[in-house]
Amino acid sequence: MELKHQILRILEENRGNTVNGAKLANELYVTRSAVWKAMKALQKDGYHITAVTNKGYCLLSQNDIISAESIRPYLKGEAIDFELDVRQQVTSTNTLAKEMAANGAREGTVLIATEQTQGRGRMGRNFYSPQSSGIYFSIILRPKLNLEDSLLITTAAAVAVAQAIEAVAGVKAEIKWVNDIFVGEKKVCGILTEASLNFESGSLEYAIVGIGINIETRDFPEEIKQVAGSIFEEKPVDSPITSVLVAEVLNNMAKCMNSITDKEYLEAYRSRSFLINKDIIVIKGKETVNAKAIDIDEKARLVVAYEDGRIEALNSGEVSVRAIK
Ligand code: BTN
């Protein structure tokens, strides 16, 4: 690992505290002048590092540059083994992660970006991904699942994100089936799960779980202005909140994936349902049908009751909440 990254790792682990320059040099088997040069390079990259004579270097708490080093200290459990690849601007983390997976990238590879120029949503829509006000990332998973159980990955991801938002932002997060996350009446996160299937074995080759969270995004495009929101009005400046949030999602995701077929997370999903007991519109191709959402079943399907009394469990598709007239 390049010296600059080794130093950044140590500074991130001691964020807000002073790290002695001589000790750093000793620990990394380099000269103090090499440490000084690496600090200068980090400052040039935009890191707020203060140097205090006879004391050492300090990465200020309000530093907000996302890196593998800034996320890693917050990883727990099996997520510790995740491989983090952080970039500033990409086309779409899902598109790139798919290429990486097809080229053999291992399970637990996570591609994270602070901006996407071609962010993709469900149903071929765009996902608004402006620079630095949100975070956009894709996780490569290779679970041994049959096709039916593969659909649960997206349910698990919704729970992982909702719980992380609640822990980090201190707000109540609801899940609009299948996997949009709402805070209040606003969608703050979208999840796009894409998979490659092995038709011969009838199993999943890999899945890409793409997550886009609006952290403090404002000025949404006209067409989503009414429904889109962010988890913070303004994010706190004195902590690495974005890094903590990504780590928390990864920690939860690793945990949920362990129990994917036990479906322990289903209760957490149900209890956050944005739809249960609401009057909704089920969109089936060009047709729309009025219904009431009544449950999420054991296969994570949305159970709806139509006005003519028919009950149906929906596997996938799109629904919207009916406006009260
Ligand atoms: C939706 O709301 O329809 C799903 C949006 C998913 C957006 C995320 S952002 C990271 C990943 N990369 C993409 O291009 N899309 C997903």
Residues whose N, C-alpha, C, O or C-beta is under 5 A from the ligand:
A	BS01	BTN	S92 T93 N94 Q118 G119 R120 G121 R122 F127 Y136 F137 G190 I191 L192 G210 I211 G212
